[in-house]
Amino acid sequence: MYLLLKSNYMFGFFNKRSLVKKKYKKYRQLLAESHSLSTTSRRASDMKYVEAQELLQEIQTLESKLS
C-alpha cells in the first residue's frame, strides 16, 4: 500500500488537488484581510478584494483542467 501511495505522489495525482486547496486557503485569507481593512482603508480593502478575485479565477481554471 505504501509503495502505491508513494508512486502516486511521483506522478502528481494528489499534488494538483493540494495546490487547489492551498490556493483556496490563500483566497479565504485575502477575503478576511479585505474585510478587516474595510473599516480603516477602503482603497487597501478593494486592492485585497481584487487580488482575491484574481486568485479565484486562477482556482477555477485549475479546477476545470483537473475535471
N, C-alpha and C positions, 0 to 999 in steps of 0.2 A: 504494500500500500504506500509506503514512504517513497519508494522509487517512482511510482506512478505520479504522486503529487509533485515530486521534485522535477520530473520530466515535463509536467505541465507548466511549471514556472519557467523552465528553459524556453518553451515555445511562446510564452507570453499570453496564455489563455486568461489567466487571472489578473495580470498586470494592468490590462486596459480597464477592467472594471474598477480596480482600486484607484486608477487615475481619475476616473469619473467621480468616485466617492471623495477623493481629495479635492477636486475642483468644486463639488457641491459644498464641502466644508468651508472652503475659501469664499464661496458665494454667500453662504449664510453669515460668515464673519463680516464681509463687506456690507451686507444689508444692516447688520447690527451696528456697525460703525456709522453708517449713514444715518440711522435712526438717532443714535446718541449725538451726532453732530448737528442734527436738525434744530436743536434748541439753542445752539451757540452760533453756528455759521452756516447759513443757507447755501452759500457757494460751495463750501467744502463738502457739505452733505450731498449736494447734487453731483459733484465730481465722483464721490464714492458710489452713488447710485448708478451713474453711467458706467463706471468700471465694473460693477456687479452685473449690469445688463449685458455688457460685452462678454463677460465670463459665462453668463447663462447661454448666450448664443453659441459660444465655443463648446459648452457641455452638450447642447442639443445636436450640434453637428457630429460630435464624437459618438453620441448615443445612436444617431441614425446610421453611422458607419458600422457600429457593432451589431445592429439588428439585421 
